[in-house]
Each structure stands twice: as structure tokens, then as C-alpha cells.
Amino acid sequence: MVYKSPQPANGLKADGFQPHRLIRTQQVNHDVKRFTFALSSPDSYCGLNVNAITMMRWHKPGMKNPIMRPYTPTSEVDRRGEIEFTIKRYEDGKMTPHLHSLQPGDHVDIGKQITKIQYEPNTWDRVILIGGGSGITPLYQQLLHSLDDAHDKTCFTLLYGNKTPGDILLREEFNEMEKKHAKRFRVVYTVDQPDGSWDGLHGFINKDLIADQIKDTDNYKIFVCGPPPQMEAISGNKAQDGSQGEISGALAQLGVPIEKVFKF
């Protein structure tokens, strides 16, 4: 079952791109902003499924072909009238410096969805979410939907790795989720470069940390989304054709089969 947002779900164009007006921005940290765009009408929903991505397009002056990049919303799929994205700026990126230069009132072309995994409540006893950096957004979208679903009894653990404490995205939101849904959700942060105020884990997400989450159940699923080096170390990257490919890294060392893993 793929969760579908309620009607009217015509906030994004179903068969291509259309311009959407930027309503507001919020500086999250030194290189991340939150962008909120208007949908086609105040009472419309984005029409995206949980875990789906949507494409943004920019016709850069002087370039023949437009630049397109995929992003996962960090707003609820049934939020009316607007859609929100949390996006990190990469200095050498082709799209993110442009997005970070936008001001309220500017427009961006946003396209139709690309569905990822089809999540059905209560399929697994536990879902382990392993994320790194800005790859956290689809995992956040999953939690945003599932934890507030009274019919879903699935338990979630988020293992979230970052370079520094200041790089942890959506930290307040995850902490609030853990407080509100203590019986179903736990978040574990680890950073490579802790500062003097950091009292959590430091280092990379490794097989021992993952093994602790699956040691008492066989009915689990692991979602992985992060930068290529982290993906390679944990699960292996996706194949060149976009398929899931083979399992390698920490999950291969643990003997986790491919059917228990989904790579974003």
C-alpha cells in the first residue's frame, strides 16, 4: 500500500513541471535552508506519496539543457496549500547555490513525483533508518507520516551520522518525535568531529551499532540514505542502472540479505 494524500491532490502537476512561488525561507544552519513553496491553490495537497521525491528544474542562462535535481519534501504529504523542502548548499553544486540565492516571490519549476519504496503499516515489527547528512529527508518523511498513524504499530530506530553537531538536520524535530512517541521511536546521533559540548556518540555508524538494533527480531527492514561514502560503508551504493544492487559493507558483514534493505 502506498500512502496517497487526500483529495484534492492537484498541488503539483501530474505530468510535468510548473512554476511554484517561494513563500518563505528559513536559515537552519550554516549551509542549510528550509524552503516553502506555494501549491496550485490554498486548499490543494502536494499529491506525493510517502517516500516519494519530486524534481526541481532550473534553466540556467547560457546553458542548453536545464539542470534538474531530486528532492524529498520535509512537510506532511497532506499539508494544504504549500510544500516544504530542507536543502543543503554545496559550493560546487549546480542547483543548490541557485536555490539558496532565491528570495520570497521567486519561482522554481517543480515536477511530478518519483515513487520509492511502497510502505505499508505493520509489515515489519521494526524499521531501522540509517541516514547521513542531507540524506535524512526521506527518512524524516517516513517518520512524519508513520508515527502519527494510530493504526501503525511499527517501531522505528534512527541512526543518524554527521560530521559535526552543527550539521545535524531536523534535530529538534527528531527529539520532539522521540519525546512524543517514546514507545515507538528512538534516535541515535553520532558525529565524526565532536565539539566540547557534545556528549553523544562519536565516530561512524558501524556494524556493531546496527547489530544492536536487529539482534532481537527477524521481522525488520533497513532504510539507508546518505552520501556515497557512507552508503558504501554501510550497505553498498545502488547499481549504475538505479536498481538496488548488491549488499556490501557493514550489512554484508552482518549477513543481512538484500530483501531486508532498501537504498534510497
C-alpha positions in Angstrom: 0.0 0.0 0.0 1.4 3.4 -1.0 0.0 6.2 1.1 -1.8 8.7 -1.1 -2.6 12.2 0.1 -6.3 13.1 0.3 -8.1 14.9 -2.5 -7.8 17.4 -3.9 -4.3 16.3 -4.6 -3.6 18.6 -7.5 -0.9 20.7 -5.9 1.9 19.5 -8.2 1.4 18.9 -11.9 0.9 15.2 -12.6 2.6 15.0 -15.9 5.5 17.5 -15.9 6.8 20.8 -14.5 5.2 24.0 -13.5 6.5 27.1 -11.6 5.8 27.4 -7.9 6.3 30.6 -5.9 8.6 30.7 -3.0 6.7 31.8 0.1 9.4 31.9 2.7 12.8 30.7 3.7 14.4 29.8 7.0 18.1 29.5 7.7 18.5 26.2 9.5 22.3 26.2 10.0 25.4 27.5 8.2 24.7 25.7 4.9 21.1 24.5 5.1 17.9 26.4 4.4 14.2 25.5 4.6 12.2 26.5 1.5 8.4 26.7 1.5 6.6 26.9 -1.9 3.0 27.6 -2.7 1.0 24.9 -4.3 -1.5 25.5 -7.1 -4.3 26.5 -4.7 -4.7 27.2 -1.0 -6.8 24.0 -0.4 -4.7 21.6 -2.5 -2.3 18.9 -1.3 1.0 18.1 -3.0 -0.2 14.7 -4.1 3.0 13.0 -3.3 3.2 9.5 -1.7 5.3 8.9 1.4 8.9 8.4 0.5 8.4 9.9 -3.0 10.7 12.5 -4.4 10.0 15.3 -6.8 12.2 17.0 -9.3 13.2 20.7 -9.4 14.3 22.3 -12.6 16.3 25.4 -13.4 17.1 26.9 -16.9 20.5 28.4 -16.2 21.2 31.3 -18.6 23.6 30.2 -21.3 23.1 26.5 -20.8 21.3 24.5 -23.5 19.8 21.9 -21.2 18.1 22.6 -17.8 19.5 21.5 -14.5 17.3 19.0 -12.7 17.7 17.6 -9.2 15.5 15.3 -7.0 14.4 16.4 -3.5 12.2 14.9 -0.8 9.7 17.2 0.9 10.0 17.7 4.7 6.4 18.8 5.0 3.4 16.5 5.6 2.0 15.0 2.4 -1.4 16.3 3.4 -0.4 19.8 4.3 -2.7 22.3 2.5 -1.5 25.0 0.1 2.3 24.6 0.4 5.2 22.2 0.2 8.5 22.5 2.1 12.0 21.3 1.4 15.1 21.3 3.6 18.1 21.7 1.3 21.9 21.8 2.0 24.0 24.2 -0.1 27.0 22.6 -1.9 29.6 25.2 -3.0 30.4 23.1 -6.1 26.8 22.1 -6.7 24.9 23.0 -9.9 21.5 23.5 -8.3 21.8 24.3 -4.6 23.7 27.6 -4.9 20.9 28.9 -7.1 18.2 27.7 -4.7 20.0 29.3 -1.8 20.0 32.6 -3.7 16.3 32.7 -4.1 14.1 35.3 -2.4 10.4 35.1 -1.5 8.4 35.8 -4.6 10.8 33.9 -6.9 9.7 30.8 -8.7 11.1 27.3 -9.2 9.9 24.6 -11.6 8.8 21.6 -9.6 7.8 18.4 -11.3 6.0 15.1 -10.8 6.8 12.5 -8.2 9.1 9.5 -8.4 7.9 6.8 -6.0 10.5 5.0 -3.9 9.6 2.1 -1.5 6.0 1.2 -1.0 5.5 1.4 2.7 2.6 -0.5 4.3 1.9 -0.1 8.0 2.6 -3.1 10.3 4.5 -5.0 7.6 7.6 -5.2 9.9 8.0 -5.1 13.7 10.9 -2.7 13.4 12.3 -0.3 10.8 15.9 0.8 11.2 16.6 4.1 9.4 20.2 4.8 8.7 21.0 8.3 7.5 23.8 10.7 6.9 23.9 14.5 6.3 21.2 15.8 4.0 20.2 12.2 3.1 18.0 12.4 6.1 15.0 13.9 4.3 13.2 10.7 3.0 13.7 9.1 6.4 12.2 12.1 8.1 9.2 12.0 5.7 8.7 8.3 6.7 8.6 9.1 10.4 6.5 12.2 9.9 3.8 10.1 8.4 4.1 6.8 10.3 4.5 8.0 13.9 1.2 9.9 13.8 -0.7 7.0 12.3 -2.6 5.4 15.2 -3.1 2.2 13.2 0.7 1.7 12.6 2.4 -0.2 15.4 5.8 -0.4 13.7 8.8 0.7 15.9 11.5 2.9 14.4 15.1 3.5 15.3 17.0 6.3 13.5 20.8 6.0 13.3 22.0 9.4 12.1 25.6 10.2 11.3 27.0 13.7 10.7 30.4 15.5 10.5 29.8 17.9 13.4 26.9 18.5 15.9 26.1 21.7 13.9 25.4 19.6 10.8 22.6 17.6 12.3 19.5 18.5 10.4 16.0 18.4 11.9 17.4 17.7 15.3 14.7 19.5 17.3 12.1 17.8 15.2 13.5 14.3 15.8 13.9 15.0 19.5 10.3 16.1 19.7 9.2 12.9 17.9 11.2 10.8 20.3 9.6 12.5 23.3 6.1 12.3 21.8 6.4 8.7 20.6 8.8 7.2 23.1 7.3 3.7 22.8 7.8 3.6 19.0 10.8 5.7 18.2 14.4 6.2 19.2 17.0 8.4 17.6 20.8 7.8 18.0 23.1 10.6 16.8 26.8 10.1 16.1 29.3 12.7 14.8 32.8 12.4 13.4 34.1 15.7 14.9 32.5 16.3 18.3 33.0 19.6 20.0 33.3 20.4 23.7 29.5 20.4 24.2 28.9 17.0 22.6 28.1 14.2 25.0 26.7 11.7 22.4 28.4 9.0 20.3 31.3 9.9 18.1 32.7 8.1 15.0 30.9 6.4 12.1 27.8 4.2 12.1 29.2 0.7 12.2 28.1 -2.9 12.2 28.1 -3.2 16.0 25.7 -0.2 16.3 23.4 -1.7 13.6 23.6 -5.2 15.1 22.3 -3.9 18.4 19.1 -2.8 16.6 18.3 -6.2 14.9 19.6 -8.7 17.5 16.1 -9.5 19.0 13.9 -9.6 15.9 13.9 -11.2 12.4 11.0 -9.1 11.2 12.8 -5.9 10.3 13.6 -3.6 7.4 16.5 -1.3 7.0 16.3 2.0 5.0 19.6 3.6 4.1 20.1 7.1 2.7 23.3 9.2 2.8 26.3 10.4 0.9 28.0 7.8 -1.3 31.0 7.1 1.1 28.5 6.3 3.9 26.3 4.2 1.7 29.4 2.3 0.5 30.5 1.6 4.1 27.0 0.5 5.3 25.1 -1.1 2.5 26.9 -0.5 -0.8 25.7 2.1 -3.3 22.9 1.4 -5.7 23.8 -0.1 -9.1 24.6 2.1 -12.1 21.2 1.4 -13.6 19.4 2.7 -10.4 18.5 -0.7 -9.1 19.2 -1.8 -5.5 22.4 -3.7 -6.5 24.2 -6.0 -4.1 24.7 -5.7 -0.3 28.2 -4.8 0.9 29.8 -3.0 3.8 28.6 -3.4 7.4 25.3 -5.0 6.4 27.1 -7.7 4.4 29.3 -8.3 7.4 26.2 -8.9 9.5 24.7 -11.2 6.9 21.7 -9.0 6.2 20.0 -10.1 2.9 19.1 -7.7 0.2 15.4 -8.2 0.7 15.6 -6.7 4.2 17.3 -3.5 2.9 16.1 -0.5 0.8 18.7 2.0 -0.5 17.4 5.5 -1.3 
